[in-house]
Amino acid sequence: MSERPPISPRSPRAALEPEQLPPPPKRSERARNPFIVVGNAIITFILFVMIAVGGIYIYGKQKIEAPGPLQADKIVNIPTRAGVTDIADILQREGVIDSNRWAFIGSVFALRARSELKPGEYQFQKNASLREVISTIVDGKVVQHSVTIPEGLTSEQIVARLSDNDIFSGSVREIPREGTLLPETYKFPRGTPREQVIARMQQAQKRVLAELWERRSPDLPIKTPEQLVTLASIVEKETGKADERSRVAAVFVNRLRQKIKLQSDPTIIYGLVGGKGTLGRPIKRSEIQQPSPYNTYVIEGLPPGPIANPGRASLEAAANPARTRDLYFVADGTGGHAFSESYDQHQKNVAKLRAMEKQIQNDTVEPAEDIPPAAANASADTPPAPAPAKPARRPRGHQGASHSSASAPVAQQ
């Protein structure tokens, strides 16, 4: 029998320990593949980027949508050829965006709006967010300025008004023909060329004139749209009251039908000063019969062209005058006119105006404030020196072919 080796006694702890550690598991050949290693790194990087981008997106969205620092509505001008950073500086300086201008620049790129930003004058609302600010500039929602051109101005006067208005740019190379501009309230953005303003007014006038010419009174003694503008310009200069225009137009239309001279004072003035529009003094009696293509006290019918730019209401009145037999009108002393069919009634209206003017002159005589005793005792019959009378409104008296000295004077002396 073979002999067994002696068994050495071991402690319980030693008995639990293995006599030989198992070898470590061999690494898979697949796991050691460099493509797998690179792939795992790429996936890890992509996950990291996605988490970062998601965080940036959430932060950026909150930043873009957050209310801005603007405390009240404000108008800001973005000049031409301003870049993204220039616009950011302007908006930051004006308080439209906060001190972090990079947030605006980043928002512009995020919204793909860099090439869509437009110059102009913009009104930003109170607490406008970055998205609203950028959207306003991208949409080109520029501020529209209201410009009112009064009725009855000449083309030269209108051009002068446009030249004095600093919201427009450029210059007007040539004064437009009289009567080709439509007085109206227009809206223009800052920087609009003045030539463009003129073109828009001319287009508006053509459109309105064509519309009114189509629906004019069938028995109107007017042959062309240009003559209609001429008649309307005289009506415009004769009265500023809306309810009188059609009746004033009727007076001139009735005179044209009966081949009576129109005898309109504004035509004398236009013949004297042309496009300047105002004479600056009363008409002299010698100027009433002064030959001029526009003096309707001398010529028959209408003058060769308009004497101003009439508004739509006067064009409407000239195209569809009132159905009356009136041939005369004169100022009534209250801002309107008294109309009459006969010369006798017209003379009565003139006399009534004269009496009213005389009463006004008497009422405006002011006594001396302090009269020294010596002067007071000098003569009780000496009348005090009258105070200067307030200028009365010049009556416009339209008579027939015969001009009587008893009729209303052309100018208040």
Beta strands, then each sheet from edge to edge (+ up, - down):
strand 1: 74-78
strand 2: 120-124
strand 3: 144-148
strand 4: 168-169
strand 5: 185-189
strand 6: 192-193
strand 7: 328-331
strand 8: 337-340
sheet 1: 1+ 2-
sheet 2: 3+ 5-
sheet 3: 4+ 6+
sheet 4: 7+ 8-
end
